[in-house]
Amino acid sequence: MVSGMNAFSFLAVPFFIFSGELMLHGGIADRILRFAQATVGHFRGGFGMANVVACTLFGGVSGSPTADTSAMGGVVIPLKATAPPKRST
């Protein structure tokens, strides 16, 4: 049972989360989100689409959905909580 815990995959998950946190505090997550908002933010539902585009780009950069969730969630959730809803005409 102890030999199964020495697998590389068990060590990779904390390092992917750590890399996501480094990218979050380094500012790359904000830049990716601003790029995504500039690309699709003007459409109806643009913030949600920008979130999807930013997560796709960030997942490609980091190579891990775990790092993507920890970093982009730290950026997008506070923005969504403070942003007022837009009225559609």
Backbone torsions as a table, in degrees:
resi	resn	phi	psi	omega
1	MET	NA	-36.4	-179.9
2	VAL	-69.3	-35.1	-179.1
3	SER	-66.9	-26.9	176.5
4	GLY	-70.0	-23.9	179.7
5	MET	-79.1	-9.7	179.2
6	ASN	-87.5	12.0	-178.3
7	ALA	-70.0	146.3	-179.4
8	PHE	-64.4	-33.2	-176.9
9	SER	-65.1	-29.7	177.1
10	PHE	-70.7	-28.7	177.3
11	LEU	-82.3	-24.9	-175.6
12	ALA	-71.3	-35.8	-175.0
13	VAL	-61.3	-49.9	178.1
14	PRO	-62.8	-33.4	178.9
15	PHE	-71.0	-34.2	174.9
16	PHE	-66.4	-40.9	177.2
17	ILE	-64.4	-41.7	177.9
18	PHE	-62.6	-40.7	178.7
19	SER	-66.3	-36.5	175.7
20	GLY	-64.0	-39.9	177.7
21	GLU	-67.7	-37.5	175.8
22	LEU	-62.7	-41.3	178.8
23	MET	-68.3	-34.8	177.9
24	LEU	-64.3	-50.7	-177.3
25	HIS	-76.7	-18.2	175.8
26	GLY	-79.7	-16.5	176.3
27	GLY	101.0	-5.8	-178.0
28	ILE	-69.3	-29.8	178.6
29	ALA	-66.3	-40.2	176.5
30	ASP	-63.6	-41.5	-179.8
31	ARG	-66.1	-40.2	178.1
32	ILE	-65.2	-41.3	179.1
33	LEU	-66.6	-40.3	177.0
34	ARG	-63.4	-39.4	176.5
35	PHE	-63.3	-43.4	180.0
36	ALA	-65.9	-38.1	177.9
37	GLN	-68.3	-35.1	176.8
38	ALA	-68.7	-29.0	-178.2
39	THR	-79.7	-49.9	-174.2
40	VAL	-123.7	4.8	-174.9
41	GLY	-68.9	-20.0	-177.9
42	HIS	-82.4	-11.2	176.9
43	PHE	-76.9	163.6	174.5
44	ARG	-66.3	132.0	-174.7
45	GLY	74.4	27.0	-172.9
46	GLY	-64.8	-32.0	-179.6
47	PHE	-67.5	-40.3	177.0
48	GLY	-65.7	-42.6	178.0
49	MET	-66.5	-37.2	177.4
50	ALA	-64.4	-35.6	176.6
51	ASN	-63.0	-43.9	179.8
52	VAL	-65.1	-44.4	179.3
53	VAL	-63.8	-43.3	-179.9
54	ALA	-64.3	-40.7	178.5
55	CYS	-65.9	-37.0	177.2
56	THR	-64.6	-45.6	178.9
57	LEU	-65.7	-42.5	-178.7
58	PHE	-68.0	-36.3	176.3
59	GLY	-64.1	-34.7	176.3
60	GLY	-69.2	-35.6	-180.0
61	VAL	-72.4	-47.4	-174.0
62	SER	-84.8	-30.0	-179.5
63	GLY	82.3	11.0	-176.2
64	SER	-145.1	128.2	175.2
65	PRO	-69.2	-24.5	178.0
66	THR	-68.0	-45.0	176.9
67	ALA	-66.1	-36.1	178.1
68	ASP	-61.8	-45.2	-179.6
69	THR	-65.2	-42.7	-177.2
70	SER	-70.1	-37.7	-176.4
71	ALA	-82.7	-50.0	-177.1
72	MET	-71.3	-31.2	175.4
73	GLY	-64.0	-36.4	177.7
74	GLY	-67.3	-22.1	179.0
75	VAL	-94.6	-47.3	-170.2
76	VAL	-77.2	-40.2	-175.8
77	ILE	-62.0	-46.6	176.8
78	PRO	-64.7	-35.8	178.3
79	LEU	-65.5	-41.8	-179.6
80	LYS	-68.3	-34.6	-179.3
81	ALA	-70.2	-31.3	-177.3
82	THR	-96.1	-17.8	-177.2
83	ALA	-76.1	131.2	176.7
84	PRO	-73.2	147.5	179.1
85	PRO	-69.4	141.6	179.3
86	LYS	-87.5	138.6	176.9
87	ARG	-87.3	130.5	176.9
88	SER	-89.4	145.8	-178.6
89	THR	-99.8	NA	NA
